[in-house]
Structure formats: structure tokens, C-alpha cells
């Protein structure tokens, strides 16, 4: 098989958004369907996923974010959102101010690549989350049955704030 056919075969196997939509990887309170529906019109749950070489953190503003970190992964949810919904979310979160929306790849439980975008706060200084906010995230990671060690990492966040 030629290189171009092999590349096309790999791309064809990726999970991609429908035309006019984006796939968003979320790892915070937006993993909850009600929270996401309050922010964007008609979000569609696609699957749970993980993003490699990233680490979950809570910044000094008390907001969950992620940071590049080899050897770690962040678990989250993939939502398919219409482009206007992404624009609404950008405005709500402050893109392009203290928040960036970046493109990348995540993987579902079977290891299939997902063309996705994610939000990352520029403030990645370690901080503490409000207990109610952290509880929303914990409820979502438990509901989606993420790995135990990941759930424990989120549970311990405010206790030991391991270096991100």
C-alpha cells in the first residue's frame, strides 16, 4: 500500500466532527450534560476520551485546566458542538484572553484517534478549587467511570496539589 493510501486509511478511521460542528474535549464541570447544555445549544455526547501528555490541574483562579506533561493523561468527554456553540463558549470563557482553544488529538477507550479541540487556561499556577466546583468534576469522572487512579488524582487535588 502506498504512503498516501495508508495515510488516507488512517484519517478515515479517525473520529471526526460532522460538517459545521467541532468536537470538544472537556475535562472539567462541562463533562456534565446539564452544565454543557446550559452553555451551548444541543451538545451531542460522542464518547469518553483521554488526552495523552497532559496533566489535570486547578489554577490559582480555582479553575480546572490542563498543562503539557509527559507520562500523564487527562480523561474527559467528547462533545460534538455546532460552530456557533463553540463561538458562544469562546465568548463565555474569554477566548482569546486568559483562555486558549487549541486543536489536537484525543483517543477513545479503543484507542481510536479523535480530531478534537480543547480549552486551556493560560494561568497554570497551582491553586485550589472551590469544593462545590471540584465536586462537579468528581461527580462527572465517577459517572463516566474513569480509571480509579485518575479519580484519586482529582480527589486529592486540594490535599496535596502534586506538581503539574
Secondary structure as a PSIPRED ss2 file (coil, helix, strand):
# PSIPRED VFORMAT (PSIPRED V4.0)

   1 X C   1.000  0.000  0.000
   2 X C   1.000  0.000  0.000
   3 X H   0.000  1.000  0.000
   4 X H   0.000  1.000  0.000
   5 X H   0.000  1.000  0.000
   6 X H   0.000  1.000  0.000
   7 X H   0.000  1.000  0.000
   8 X H   0.000  1.000  0.000
   9 X H   0.000  1.000  0.000
  10 X H   0.000  1.000  0.000
  11 X H   0.000  1.000  0.000
  12 X H   0.000  1.000  0.000
  13 X H   0.000  1.000  0.000
  14 X C   1.000  0.000  0.000
  15 X E   0.000  0.000  1.000
  16 X C   1.000  0.000  0.000
  17 X C   1.000  0.000  0.000
  18 X C   1.000  0.000  0.000
  19 X C   1.000  0.000  0.000
  20 X C   1.000  0.000  0.000
  21 X E   0.000  0.000  1.000
  22 X E   0.000  0.000  1.000
  23 X E   0.000  0.000  1.000
  24 X E   0.000  0.000  1.000
  25 X E   0.000  0.000  1.000
  26 X E   0.000  0.000  1.000
  27 X C   1.000  0.000  0.000
  28 X C   1.000  0.000  0.000
  29 X H   0.000  1.000  0.000
  30 X H   0.000  1.000  0.000
  31 X H   0.000  1.000  0.000
  32 X C   1.000  0.000  0.000
  33 X H   0.000  1.000  0.000
  34 X H   0.000  1.000  0.000
  35 X H   0.000  1.000  0.000
  36 X H   0.000  1.000  0.000
  37 X H   0.000  1.000  0.000
  38 X H   0.000  1.000  0.000
  39 X H   0.000  1.000  0.000
  40 X C   1.000  0.000  0.000
  41 X C   1.000  0.000  0.000
  42 X C   1.000  0.000  0.000
  43 X C   1.000  0.000  0.000
  44 X E   0.000  0.000  1.000
  45 X E   0.000  0.000  1.000
  46 X E   0.000  0.000  1.000
  47 X E   0.000  0.000  1.000
  48 X E   0.000  0.000  1.000
  49 X E   0.000  0.000  1.000
  50 X E   0.000  0.000  1.000
  51 X E   0.000  0.000  1.000
  52 X E   0.000  0.000  1.000
  53 X E   0.000  0.000  1.000
  54 X E   0.000  0.000  1.000
  55 X E   0.000  0.000  1.000
  56 X E   0.000  0.000  1.000
  57 X E   0.000  0.000  1.000
  58 X E   0.000  0.000  1.000
  59 X E   0.000  0.000  1.000
  60 X C   1.000  0.000  0.000
  61 X C   1.000  0.000  0.000
  62 X C   1.000  0.000  0.000
  63 X C   1.000  0.000  0.000
  64 X E   0.000  0.000  1.000
  65 X E   0.000  0.000  1.000
  66 X E   0.000  0.000  1.000
  67 X E   0.000  0.000  1.000
  68 X E   0.000  0.000  1.000
  69 X E   0.000  0.000  1.000
  70 X E   0.000  0.000  1.000
  71 X E   0.000  0.000  1.000
  72 X E   0.000  0.000  1.000
  73 X E   0.000  0.000  1.000
  74 X E   0.000  0.000  1.000
  75 X E   0.000  0.000  1.000
  76 X E   0.000  0.000  1.000
  77 X E   0.000  0.000  1.000
  78 X E   0.000  0.000  1.000
  79 X E   0.000  0.000  1.000
  80 X E   0.000  0.000  1.000
  81 X E   0.000  0.000  1.000
  82 X E   0.000  0.000  1.000
  83 X H   0.000  1.000  0.000
  84 X H   0.000  1.000  0.000
  85 X H   0.000  1.000  0.000
  86 X H   0.000  1.000  0.000
  87 X H   0.000  1.000  0.000
  88 X H   0.000  1.000  0.000
  89 X H   0.000  1.000  0.000
  90 X H   0.000  1.000  0.000
  91 X H   0.000  1.000  0.000
  92 X H   0.000  1.000  0.000
  93 X H   0.000  1.000  0.000
  94 X C   1.000  0.000  0.000
  95 X C   1.000  0.000  0.000
  96 X C   1.000  0.000  0.000
  97 X C   1.000  0.000  0.000
  98 X C   1.000  0.000  0.000
  99 X E   0.000  0.000  1.000
 100 X E   0.000  0.000  1.000
 101 X E   0.000  0.000  1.000
 102 X E   0.000  0.000  1.000
 103 X E   0.000  0.000  1.000
 104 X E   0.000  0.000  1.000
 105 X E   0.000  0.000  1.000
 106 X E   0.000  0.000  1.000
 107 X E   0.000  0.000  1.000
 108 X C   1.000  0.000  0.000
 109 X C   1.000  0.000  0.000
 110 X C   1.000  0.000  0.000
 111 X C   1.000  0.000  0.000
 112 X C   1.000  0.000  0.000
 113 X E   0.000  0.000  1.000
 114 X E   0.000  0.000  1.000
 115 X E   0.000  0.000  1.000
 116 X E   0.000  0.000  1.000
 117 X E   0.000  0.000  1.000
 118 X E   0.000  0.000  1.000
 119 X E   0.000  0.000  1.000
 120 X E   0.000  0.000  1.000
 121 X E   0.000  0.000  1.000
 122 X C   1.000  0.000  0.000
 123 X C   1.000  0.000  0.000
 124 X C   1.000  0.000  0.000
 125 X C   1.000  0.000  0.000
 126 X E   0.000  0.000  1.000
 127 X C   1.000  0.000  0.000
 128 X C   1.000  0.000  0.000
 129 X C   1.000  0.000  0.000
 130 X C   1.000  0.000  0.000
 131 X H   0.000  1.000  0.000
 132 X H   0.000  1.000  0.000
 133 X H   0.000  1.000  0.000
 134 X H   0.000  1.000  0.000
 135 X H   0.000  1.000  0.000
 136 X H   0.000  1.000  0.000
 137 X H   0.000  1.000  0.000
 138 X H   0.000  1.000  0.000
 139 X H   0.000  1.000  0.000
 140 X H   0.000  1.000  0.000
 141 X H   0.000  1.000  0.000
 142 X H   0.000  1.000  0.000
 143 X H   0.000  1.000  0.000
 144 X C   1.000  0.000  0.000
 145 X C   1.000  0.000  0.000
 146 X C   1.000  0.000  0.000
 147 X C   1.000  0.000  0.000
 148 X H   0.000  1.000  0.000
 149 X H   0.000  1.000  0.000
 150 X H   0.000  1.000  0.000
 151 X H   0.000  1.000  0.000
 152 X H   0.000  1.000  0.000
 153 X H   0.000  1.000  0.000
 154 X H   0.000  1.000  0.000
 155 X H   0.000  1.000  0.000
 156 X C   1.000  0.000  0.000
 157 X H   0.000  1.000  0.000
 158 X H   0.000  1.000  0.000
 159 X H   0.000  1.000  0.000
 160 X H   0.000  1.000  0.000
 161 X C   1.000  0.000  0.000
 162 X C   1.000  0.000  0.000
 163 X C   1.000  0.000  0.000
 164 X C   1.000  0.000  0.000
